[in-house]
Amino acid sequence: MVKVIETMLKLHKDLPKAETPHEQESLKRAIAALVLLSLLSCGQHGSVPSAKPKLHHALQPNEIPGPGETSVTVIEPFHARYIKKRPAPSAAPEKEQADTASDEDGYSEPQLDENGRYIIRWDDARFSEEGLAPADLGDKWGYIDQMGNFIVRPQFDYAEIFYEGRGLVKLKGKWGFIDKSGKYVVDPQFDSADIFYKGLAQVELDGKWGYIERDGRYFCPPLFDAVGRLSEGVIAVVLDGKWGYIEKGGKYVIDPQFESADAFVDGLARVVLGGKYGFIDRSGRFVAKPQFDYARGFSEGLARVEVGGKWGYIDKSGKYAIEPQFYQAADFSGGRAEVVLHGKFGHVDKTGRFTPKYPSLPPFKER
């Protein structure tokens, strides 16, 4: 703490010496960071009382692990990353040992209390909207509430976060889904599965993929090598290396023919045919024939495309709104896009008018 204060005072003395506004701003930010660091340090040592408790025990008093045992581990929601376990110490740790540590991937381990038990921090356990988080006890996983109580007893080989009222669990090598009471909605039967999103979850069976609905019924049976996301009533799927589009039930609405296919957005989808990019409508008709070396999705009604190393923009009819001429180009945002033209960085509007951002700088050499 003393070193932090000394460094802060030194930076404050150097503030009038700063020659440019940029240097002054950098020093001010450094001082602000040190002030925040000192406040946090005070809070860790109990000098600053917290408005409400931030820590919650992951174990109940009758579940304190013995020597060499491990305690509850909470996984990181949405990233399916878990906080690594470490043996509970035989004696109460020193304050330095109780500080939060980070593993080699940058994920924090839970802090230890005075009895050597792990404690769940709000930052570590971002609970789902259902108020539950997956946690393990020994070799089995269950779900705890925000006070660390097991609401669904540890019984699974693995458990993912709850989403849309369904928890993804694994038992004896198969995946299924439970509700908040721990009752199976979908029995463990799939080789792989994903969490629910907009009422659907991807599932794999015998190497093929499909979708199920929240009640376990198939939206489309697992018949495909890969499936995209549902968009505008259809899903892009691949079978035997060719992409097409299906509707509910697995019926093709656009036959598999493409080397790659994206989800539909505003009635159009980007596809690849013969190594070239183009755009189709919901009927499968080409709005922009596959002619581009690369293409991005539409943004503010225009899509950037590359032809022969130059970038331009097309509209939703497939016609050029701005001819390919830029060395580099970005998507439109706020009515303009960042581009590089003749070695100068600047902006282009939807009429194609280029405005250099740094007109006084000499152009750089385009490779």
N, C-alpha and C positions, 0 to 999 in steps of 0.2 A: 504494500500500500504506500509506504514511504517513497519507494522508487517511482511509483506512478505519479505521486504529487510533485516530486522533484522534476520529473520529465515535463509535466504539465506547466510548471512555473517557467522552465527554460523556454518552452515553445512560446509562452505568453510574452517573454522578454524579446524573443526574436521577431514577434509580429510587426513592430514598427520598422524593422530592418528589411522587410520583404520589399523587393524592387517592383514587382508587378502585381496587379490584382489577382492573377492566377496563383502566385505564391502565397499571397495573403489568404486566399480562400482555402488553399491546401492546409495551411497552418491552423486556420479556424476549425476545419473538419477534424484535424488531428487532436486538437484540444477538446472538442466535443466528444470524440470517441473515448478519450482518457477519462473525461468526467463520467460518461456512462459506465466505463469499466470500473471506476472507483465505487460508483453506486451499487453496481452488481456485486462487487466484492464485499461491500458492507452488508448487503442482504444475505450473502452466504454465511457470514459470521454472526448473524442475528442482530446487527445494530439497527436495521431498519425493519420494523414489523410489517408483515404482509397483510393486505386487506382481507384476503381469504386464503384458506389452505391451498397450496399448490400440489402437495404430495399425497398420494393415497397408497396404502399398503396393498400389495398384490397378494399377500397371504394373510389368512386369519390367524389369530393367536395360537390356535391348536394345530396350525399347519407350518410351524417354524421348522425349517430344514435342519437336520442334524449335521454333524461334521462330515464334510465331503459331499453332501447332497447339493442339488441345485434347486433354485426356486423359480417362481413364475417368470416366463419370458413373454413379452408382448410384441407382436409383429407390427410392422409399419404399414398402415393401410394404404391402399391404392398402388403402392410400389411393390407389394408382396415381398418386402424385405423384412427380416426379423432381427431383433436385438439379440446378439449372441449371449449364450449362457456362460457363466464362469462359476467355479466352485464357491460356495458360501464359506467365508473364513471362519476359523474355529474361535477366534477372539474378535472383540469389537474393533473395527478399523480406526486408524487415526483419521483426523480431519482431512489430511492430504489424500488418503486413500478413498475417502468418501466422495471426493469431487468426481464429477462426471468425466468419464474417459471415452475416447473415440477409437473405434477399430480401424483396420487398414482401409476400409471402404468409406470412412467418414461418418459412420452411423454410431450414435451414442449408446453406451451401455447404461442400464438403470443405476441410480445411486443406491448406496447401502445405508441402512439406518444403524442405530447404535447396537443392535443385536445381530448385525451381519445379514439382515434380510434385504432383498431387493425391494425397492419402492417404485411405483409407477408414476412417472411425471406426465403432466398434460401434454408436453411437447413430444414425448415418446409414444404415447398411446392416443392417437387421434381416433376417437371412437366414431363408429358409424352413426347415421341418423337414428338407428334403432337403439342407441346407447349401449351397444355391446362391442367388445373387442376380443379377438381370439387370443388365447393364452394357453401355455402348456404347463403341466405339472407332472414331472417325471417324463414318461414316454408318451403320454396321452394329452390330447388337446381338447379344450372346451371353450366356453365364452364367459367373460366376466363383465360385470357392470362397472360403473365409474368409481365405485368404492372398493373394487377388487374382489367382490363376491362372485363366486361361480354361479351363473344363472343356468348355464348348460354345463353339466358335469363333464370333466375330462374323460373322453371315451373314444376319440377319433385319433387316427394316425397323424392327421394334419388338419388344419382348419384355416380358411381364408376369411376375409372380412365379410360382414353382412352388407348386402346391397339390394335395394328394392325388396326388403323383407325376406331375403333368402341368404342363408349362409352356405358357402361351398365347403364341403368336408370330404375327407378321404378316409376310407376304411378298407383294409385288406386289399390295397392296390387299386380300388375303384373309387370314383368320385360320384357324389350325390349332393342333394341340397336339403337343408332343414329350415324350419321356421323358427321364430323366436323362442318357442317353448321347447325346442330340441327335437320336435317330431319331424320324421322324414316326410318331405313333400315329393322328393324324387329319390328313390332308393339308390344306393351306390351301385352303379352299373357301367359307368363310362371310363374309358382309359385316360381321358383328359377332359377338362372343362374349364370354362372361364366364368367370371361373375356376370350377373344379369346387368343388362344395359338396355333401357327403353323397352323392358318387358321380355327381352330375349337373351339367351345365353348360348354360346358356342359349345358344342360337345363333340367328342371324338370317340368312335367305336370301330375297332378293327382297322385303324388307319384311315378312316373316312370321317369327314366333318359334316355337321349339320347344325340346326338350331332347335332348342326347345323353348316353350313358353313357361310362365311362372308356375303353372299347374302340372308341368311335366309332359304335356302333350307336345308332339313334334310340330314345329312350324314348318320345317323341312327336314326329312330324315337324313342321317349321316351317309351320304352317297358320294361326296365330293372330296377331291384332294385338298382343297382349301376353300374357305368362304370369306367374303368381305362382310361389311356391315350393311344392315338394312337401311335403305335410303329411298324415299319416294316410292315405297311399296315393293321394291325389288332388291335382290342381293346379287352381287357379282360373285360367281363361283368358277372354279377351275377343275377340269376333268381331263386327264390324259394330255396335260400341257396346254389346253385351249380354254380361254375364258369366255363365259357367256353370262346371261342374267336369268334368274328364276324368280317366280312369285311364290306365295304361300302354297305349301304342298309339294314344292320341288319341281313344278312344271316350268319348262323353259319359255320365256317370253322373247329372248334374243338368243339365238343358237350359239353354242361355243365355237368361236372362230378367231378370237384375238389372242395375241401374245401377252397382253396385259390389259386390265380394265379397272377403272376407278368407279367409285360410287357416283350416282347421279346427284347433281347439284343444280337447282333451278332448271331442271329438264334436260341438262346436258351432262355427258360423261366423257372423260378423256380415255382413249384407247390406243393401243399400239397394234399395227398390222403391217407386216413386211418390213419391220424395223423402223417404221415411221409413225409419228404421232398424229392423231386426228381427234375429232369430236363427233359423237353420235347423239341423236335424240332418243326419246323413250321407245320409238318404234324400231330403232336399230338403223335408221337412215343416217348417212354421213352428212352432217352440217358443214364440217370442215374435213375434207378428204385427208387421209394419212399422207402428209407431204413434208412434215416438219421433222428436223433432226431432234428437237426436244420441244416440249410445251409444258406450260404450267396451267393450273386451273384459272377460272375467271375471277376477276376482282374488279368491282365497280363496272361490270359490263364488258371488260376487256381481258384478254388472255395474252400473256407474252409467249412468243414462239421464237425458235431459233432456226435459221436456215443459212447454211454455209458459213457459220461462225458469226453471223450478225443477228441481232435481236430486233423484233418488231412486235406489233400488237394486232390481234384480230378482234372483231366484234362477234356477237352471237350468231350472226348469219354466216360466219366463216370468212368474211371479207377483211382485207387489211384496213384497219383504222389508221395505223402508222406503219409505214414500210420498214422492213428490216434494215437497220443502219447503225445500230448501237453496238459498241464493243461489250458493254455490260448493261443489264437492265433489271429493274425490280418490279414488283407488282404495284398497281395503282393504289393509292391511299390518299384520301382527301382531295381527289381531283388531279393528282399529279404523281409521277413516278420518278425515282432516282435512276439516272442513266449515265453512261460515259460515251461521249461523242467526240471524235477527233482528238482523243487524249485529254478531254476536259470533263470533269465531273459536274453534274448539274441536274436539273429537273426538266421533264417534258410534260406538257398538259395533254388533254385528250384530242386537241387539234393537231398535235405534233410539234408545237412550238417549243424549242429548246431554250432554256435559260441557264447559263453557267452559274454555278454557286460561287466559284472563286475566279472571277474574270481576270484578275491581275496576275494569277499564277500561270507560268508557261505550261503548255500541254506536256503530258508525259508520253513516253513511247509505248504505243500499243503493240503487244507481241502478236 
